[in-house]
Every structure is written in C-alpha cells, then in structure tokens.
C-alpha cells in the first residue's frame, strides 16, 4: 500500500514533558517562586515555549520580559532536552512496522528544527524518517497547513494518500486545513481546551501500537 503517515513530535512520538516542565520551573526558581508540580505543567507541554512560560510565570507574549524569558527557557531546555525526553512506549516498534509495511512516515512539529532534529537523532527515531519539518520554518506554524502541505508536495503524496497523527487540537486543525484525515493520539498532552472527542478526528488511538492499522484503514477509504 502507498501512503504517508506524518506525526507531531512532542506528546505524540516523544514524551518531552519532563524536560519542558523542568525548564518552566527553572524560570520560576529564578523569579523566586516555588516549583509547580509536574501534573500542573504537563497539559501545557504541547504549546511550545510560549505555553510553558505562561504556565510557569503567567507571562503573555506581549510582556516586555517575554523575549528574555523565552531565550532563557530555550537555552535551559536545550541543555536537558535529550536526557529528559523518551519516546513513548512502543514508538520504535510502531515506526519499524510502518517501514516494513512500505509506508513512508515523517515528522511535522512546531518544535524549532534546531531542537527537533537533534532530539530525534539522539533518540533513534530519525533514521528512516522521510522528513523532519518544523512549522516555525514556514510563514505560519500549525494550525496553518504549510508544513504538512510542504511535506506532501516534496515527498509526492496527495491528501488522499496522507494521514496526520497528533495530540493537540491545533494538530487536528492543521490536518483539516491540509484536507488530510487525522488520528488523535490520546496518550499525549491534549491541552486544556476542547475534549479530544470534539476535535473532529477520523480516529482515536488509545495506544501507539494501534496506529499502523488505523492508518491503513483511513488510507483504504
């Protein structure tokens, strides 16, 4: 079967929440604040640096100190990212299964490419990826479809031959904007907004191991 499976990274393939939470608490410590519990920060880990700075300091991007805080957050996170991130259980086997099935797969994330690529390489999930793209490298990140459309065009797959997998409502919106079916990774961070069941996903995956069969089902429609 011909098909392209594109994945979000944080909260979908990679459990990077421990490092992101640690960096948010690093900012709190510098501000003289007590650390927040991991559980209070985890749901924000799909929202990037801006989301983590808001979760940790309640500082919006319009604040005068935001850019300095963002720089400090990213510098700290880059130092601990690899040691504090782990592929979710079953991810290496699932990706190997897709390759065995003859399906191409790649990663489309909003994580900066200078962080995403080294992390994927360090954790052994970059080797067979057809692409690793960051929405930040395009005029508009997700939920805009730019990175998804670029991946499809570059690799030669139509919307009907593509599936996107993610753990956030913006991933579902990006898939809808690119007109590709979406699988919701319910083990991920999922955010604090609308319930996953309200995202308009074509399928809900409860475990990583379900993804190959769900993808084939959607590609066979």
TIDODREN-37100 format. One record per residue: x, y, z of N, C-alpha, C in turn. Coordinates in steps of 0.2 Angstrom, whole numbers, padded with zeros to 4 digits, always signed. Layout:
<pts>
XYZXYZXYZ;...
</pts>
This chain:
<pts>
+0004-0006+0000+0000+0000+0000+0004+0006+0000;+0002+0011-0004+0006+0018-0004+0003+0022+0001;+0007+0026+0005+0004+0030+0010+0010+0034+0013;+0008+0040+0016+0012+0044+0020+0009+0045+0027;+0012+0043+0032+0010+0045+0039+0014+0050+0042;+0011+0056+0044+0015+0061+0047+0013+0062+0054;+0018+0063+0058+0017+0063+0065+0019+0070+0068;+0015+0072+0073+0018+0078+0078+0023+0074+0082;+0027+0078+0085+0033+0075+0089+0031+0075+0097;+0031+0081+0100+0030+0081+0107+0023+0079+0109;+0023+0074+0113+0016+0072+0115+0013+0066+0111;+0016+0065+0105+0014+0060+0100+0019+0054+0100;+0025+0056+0097+0030+0051+0097+0035+0052+0103;+0036+0058+0106+0041+0059+0111+0038+0062+0117;+0039+0059+0123+0037+0061+0129+0043+0066+0132;+0042+0072+0130+0047+0078+0131+0044+0082+0137;+0039+0080+0140+0036+0084+0146+0040+0085+0152;+0044+0080+0154+0048+0081+0160+0053+0087+0159;+0056+0087+0153+0061+0092+0151+0058+0099+0151;+0052+0100+0147+0049+0106+0147+0046+0108+0154;+0044+0104+0158+0042+0106+0164+0048+0108+0169;+0053+0105+0168+0059+0107+0172+0062+0114+0170;+0061+0115+0163+0063+0122+0161+0058+0127+0163;+0052+0126+0164+0047+0130+0166+0049+0132+0174;+0050+0127+0177+0052+0128+0185+0058+0131+0186;+0063+0130+0181+0069+0134+0181+0068+0142+0181;+0063+0144+0176+0061+0151+0176+0058+0153+0183;+0054+0149+0186+0051+0150+0192+0056+0151+0197;+0061+0147+0198+0066+0147+0203+0070+0154+0202;+0071+0156+0196+0075+0162+0195+0071+0168+0197;+0064+0167+0197+0060+0173+0199+0058+0172+0206;+0061+0167+0210+0060+0167+0217+0053+0163+0219;+0051+0159+0214+0044+0156+0215+0046+0148+0216;+0041+0145+0220+0042+0138+0221+0040+0134+0215;+0043+0128+0214+0041+0124+0208+0034+0122+0208;+0031+0122+0202+0025+0119+0201+0025+0111+0200;+0020+0108+0203+0020+0100+0202+0020+0099+0194;+0023+0093+0192+0023+0091+0186+0016+0090+0182;+0012+0088+0186+0005+0087+0184+0002+0093+0182;+0003+0099+0185+0001+0105+0183+0004+0108+0177;+0009+0106+0175+0013+0108+0169+0012+0104+0163;+0011+0098+0164+0011+0093+0158+0006+0095+0153;+0000+0097+0154-0005+0098+0149-0003+0104+0145;+0001+0108+0147+0004+0114+0143+0010+0112+0138;+0012+0106+0139+0018+0104+0135+0018+0104+0128;+0012+0104+0125+0011+0104+0118+0010+0111+0115;+0011+0116+0119+0010+0123+0117+0017+0127+0116;+0022+0123+0116+0029+0126+0115+0031+0131+0121;+0036+0135+0119+0039+0139+0124+0035+0144+0127;+0031+0147+0122+0026+0152+0125+0021+0149+0130;+0018+0143+0128+0014+0140+0133+0017+0138+0139;+0023+0136+0139+0026+0134+0146+0028+0140+0150;+0030+0146+0146+0031+0152+0150+0025+0155+0153;+0019+0154+0150+0013+0156+0153+0011+0151+0158;+0012+0145+0158+0010+0140+0163+0015+0141+0169;+0021+0143+0168+0026+0144+0174+0025+0151+0177;+0025+0156+0173+0025+0163+0175+0019+0167+0174;+0014+0164+0171+0008+0168+0169+0010+0174+0165;+0015+0174+0161+0018+0179+0157+0016+0178+0149;+0012+0183+0147+0010+0183+0140+0015+0185+0135;+0015+0183+0129+0020+0185+0124+0021+0193+0123;+0015+0196+0125+0016+0204+0124+0020+0207+0130;+0021+0203+0135+0025+0206+0141+0032+0208+0139;+0035+0214+0142+0041+0216+0140+0047+0211+0141;+0046+0207+0146+0051+0202+0148+0050+0196+0145;+0045+0195+0140+0044+0189+0137+0050+0186+0133;+0053+0190+0129+0058+0188+0124+0064+0185+0128;+0066+0189+0133+0071+0187+0138+0070+0180+0141;+0064+0179+0143+0062+0173+0147+0062+0167+0142;+0059+0169+0136+0059+0164+0131+0066+0161+0129;+0071+0166+0128+0078+0164+0127+0081+0160+0132;+0080+0162+0139+0082+0158+0144+0079+0151+0145;+0073+0151+0143+0069+0145+0144+0072+0140+0138;+0073+0142+0132+0076+0138+0127+0083+0136+0128;+0087+0140+0131+0094+0139+0132+0094+0133+0138;+0090+0134+0143+0090+0129+0148+0087+0122+0145;+0082+0123+0141+0079+0116+0139+0084+0113+0134;+0087+0116+0130+0092+0113+0125+0097+0109+0129;+0099+0111+0135+0104+0108+0139+0101+0101+0142;+0095+0101+0143+0092+0095+0147+0088+0091+0142;+0086+0093+0136+0081+0090+0132+0082+0083+0131;+0088+0081+0129+0089+0074+0127+0089+0069+0133;+0092+0071+0139+0091+0067+0145+0084+0067+0148;+0080+0072+0147+0074+0072+0150+0068+0070+0145;+0070+0067+0139+0065+0065+0134+0065+0058+0132;+0060+0055+0131+0060+0047+0130+0054+0046+0125;+0055+0042+0120+0050+0040+0115+0044+0036+0119;+0038+0038+0118+0033+0034+0121+0034+0026+0120;+0031+0023+0125+0032+0015+0124+0029+0013+0118;+0033+0009+0114+0030+0006+0108+0032+0010+0101;+0034+0016+0102+0036+0020+0096+0041+0017+0092;+0047+0015+0094+0051+0012+0089+0049+0006+0085;+0045+0002+0089+0042-0004+0085+0037-0002+0080;+0033+0003+0082+0027+0006+0078+0030+0008+0071;+0036+0013+0072+0039+0016+0066+0042+0010+0062;+0045+0005+0065+0048+0000+0061+0043-0004+0057;+0037-0005+0060+0031-0008+0057+0029-0005+0051;+0028+0002+0052+0026+0006+0046+0031+0005+0040;+0038+0005+0042+0043+0004+0037+0042-0003+0033;+0041-0008+0037+0040-0015+0035+0034-0015+0030;+0029-0011+0032+0023-0011+0028+0024-0007+0021;+0029-0004+0020+0030+0000+0014+0027+0007+0014;+0025+0009+0020+0023+0016+0021+0028+0021+0023;+0028+0026+0020+0033+0032+0022+0030+0035+0028;+0035+0038+0032+0032+0042+0038+0037+0047+0039;+0035+0053+0042+0039+0058+0044+0036+0062+0050;+0040+0068+0051+0038+0071+0057+0037+0079+0055;+0031+0081+0057+0029+0088+0056+0027+0091+0063;+0032+0095+0066+0031+0098+0073+0031+0106+0073;+0029+0109+0078+0030+0116+0079+0037+0117+0083;+0040+0112+0085+0046+0112+0089+0051+0115+0084;+0056+0120+0086+0061+0123+0082+0065+0117+0079;+0067+0117+0073+0071+0112+0070+0077+0111+0073;+0080+0116+0076+0087+0115+0079+0086+0111+0085;+0080+0110+0088+0079+0106+0094+0076+0099+0091;+0071+0099+0087+0068+0093+0085+0073+0088+0081;+0077+0090+0077+0081+0086+0073+0086+0082+0078;+0090+0086+0082+0095+0083+0086+0091+0078+0091;+0085+0080+0094+0082+0076+0098+0080+0069+0095;+0077+0069+0089+0075+0063+0085+0081+0059+0084;+0087+0062+0082+0093+0058+0081+0096+0055+0087;+0096+0059+0092+0098+0056+0099+0094+0050+0101;+0088+0050+0100+0083+0045+0102+0082+0040+0097;+0085+0040+0091+0085+0034+0087+0079+0034+0082;+0075+0040+0082+0069+0039+0078+0069+0044+0071;+0075+0046+0070+0076+0050+0064+0079+0046+0058;+0081+0040+0059+0085+0036+0054+0081+0035+0047;+0074+0033+0048+0070+0031+0042+0065+0036+0041;+0065+0042+0044+0060+0047+0043+0061+0050+0036;+0056+0050+0032+0056+0053+0026+0057+0061+0026;+0055+0064+0032+0056+0071+0033+0055+0073+0040;+0059+0078+0043+0058+0081+0049+0057+0088+0048;+0051+0091+0049+0050+0098+0047+0047+0101+0053;+0049+0108+0054+0046+0112+0059+0041+0117+0056;+0036+0118+0059+0031+0124+0057+0034+0130+0058;+0039+0131+0062+0042+0138+0063+0047+0139+0057;+0048+0135+0053+0052+0136+0047+0048+0139+0041;+0041+0139+0042+0037+0141+0037+0033+0148+0039;+0030+0151+0034+0027+0158+0036+0022+0157+0042;+0019+0152+0043+0014+0151+0048+0015+0144+0051;+0016+0143+0058+0016+0136+0060+0009+0133+0061;+0008+0127+0063+0002+0124+0065-0002+0128+0070;-0008+0129+0068-0013+0125+0064-0013+0127+0057;-0009+0132+0054-0008+0133+0047-0006+0126+0044;-0008+0125+0038-0006+0118+0035+0001+0118+0031;+0004+0124+0032+0010+0125+0027+0015+0119+0027;+0017+0117+0033+0022+0112+0034+0020+0105+0032;+0013+0104+0033+0010+0097+0031+0010+0097+0023;+0008+0103+0020+0007+0103+0013+0014+0103+0009;+0019+0106+0013+0026+0105+0010+0029+0098+0010;+0027+0095+0016+0029+0088+0016+0026+0083+0011;+0020+0084+0010+0016+0080+0005+0019+0082-0002;+0020+0088-0004+0022+0090-0010+0029+0088-0012;+0034+0088-0007+0041+0087-0008+0041+0079-0008;+0037+0075-0005+0038+0068-0005+0033+0065-0010;+0029+0069-0013+0025+0066-0019+0019+0062-0017;+0015+0065-0011+0009+0061-0009+0003+0066-0009;-0002+0064-0011-0008+0068-0011-0012+0068-0004;-0017+0072-0003-0020+0072+0003-0023+0065+0004;-0026+0062-0001-0029+0056+0000-0024+0050+0002;-0018+0051+0001-0013+0046+0002-0009+0048+0009;-0012+0053+0013-0008+0055+0019-0013+0055+0025;-0010+0053+0031-0013+0054+0037-0009+0058+0042;-0012+0062+0046-0008+0065+0051-0010+0063+0058;-0005+0062+0062-0006+0060+0069-0004+0065+0074;-0008+0067+0079-0005+0072+0084-0009+0072+0090;-0007+0076+0095-0010+0075+0102-0013+0082+0104;-0014+0087+0099-0017+0093+0101-0022+0095+0096;-0027+0100+0099-0032+0102+0094-0029+0106+0088;-0023+0109+0089-0020+0113+0083-0018+0108+0078;-0016+0102+0080-0014+0097+0075-0020+0095+0071;-0026+0094+0075-0032+0092+0071-0034+0098+0066;-0033+0104+0068-0035+0109+0064-0030+0110+0058;-0023+0108+0059-0019+0108+0054-0020+0103+0049;-0022+0097+0051-0024+0092+0046-0030+0094+0042;-0035+0097+0046-0041+0099+0042-0040+0104+0037;-0035+0109+0039-0033+0114+0034-0030+0111+0028;-0026+0105+0029-0022+0102+0024-0027+0097+0020;-0033+0096+0023-0038+0091+0020-0035+0084+0020;-0032+0082+0026-0030+0075+0027-0033+0073+0033;-0035+0066+0033-0038+0063+0039-0033+0063+0045;-0036+0064+0051-0032+0065+0057-0033+0059+0062;-0028+0057+0065-0028+0052+0071-0026+0056+0077;-0030+0056+0082-0029+0059+0089-0025+0054+0093;-0019+0056+0095-0015+0052+0100-0017+0053+0107;-0022+0049+0110-0025+0051+0116-0020+0050+0122;-0014+0047+0121-0009+0046+0127-0005+0053+0128;-0006+0058+0123-0002+0064+0123-0004+0069+0128;-0002+0075+0127-0004+0080+0132-0011+0083+0131;-0013+0083+0125-0020+0085+0123-0023+0092+0125;-0019+0096+0129-0021+0103+0131-0026+0103+0136;-0029+0109+0137-0034+0110+0142-0040+0113+0139;-0041+0113+0132-0046+0116+0129-0052+0111+0127;-0054+0110+0121-0060+0106+0120-0057+0098+0121;-0062+0094+0122-0061+0087+0123-0059+0084+0117;-0055+0079+0117-0052+0076+0111-0057+0073+0107;-0063+0071+0110-0068+0069+0105-0072+0074+0101;-0070+0080+0103-0073+0086+0099-0068+0089+0094;-0063+0086+0093-0058+0088+0088-0059+0087+0081;-0064+0082+0080-0066+0080+0073-0061+0075+0070;-0058+0071+0074-0053+0066+0072-0056+0061+0068;-0053+0058+0063-0056+0052+0059-0055+0046+0064;-0051+0046+0068-0050+0040+0073-0046+0042+0079;-0047+0039+0085-0044+0040+0091-0040+0034+0092;-0033+0035+0094-0029+0030+0095-0028+0030+0103;-0029+0024+0106-0028+0023+0113-0021+0021+0115;-0017+0018+0110-0010+0016+0111-0007+0016+0105;+0000+0018+0106+0004+0018+0100+0004+0012+0095;+0003+0006+0098+0003+0000+0094-0003+0000+0089;-0008+0004+0090-0014+0004+0086-0013+0008+0079;-0008+0012+0079-0008+0017+0074-0007+0014+0067;-0003+0009+0066-0002+0006+0059-0009+0004+0056;-0013+0000+0060-0019-0002+0057-0024+0003+0056;-0024+0008+0061-0029+0014+0060-0027+0018+0054;-0020+0019+0052-0018+0022+0046-0020+0019+0040;-0019+0012+0040-0021+0008+0034-0028+0009+0033;-0032+0008+0038-0040+0009+0037-0042+0016+0034;-0038+0021+0036-0040+0028+0033-0038+0028+0026;-0032+0025+0025-0029+0026+0018-0033+0021+0013;-0037+0017+0016-0040+0012+0011-0047+0015+0010;-0049+0020+0013-0056+0023+0011-0057+0025+0004;
</pts>
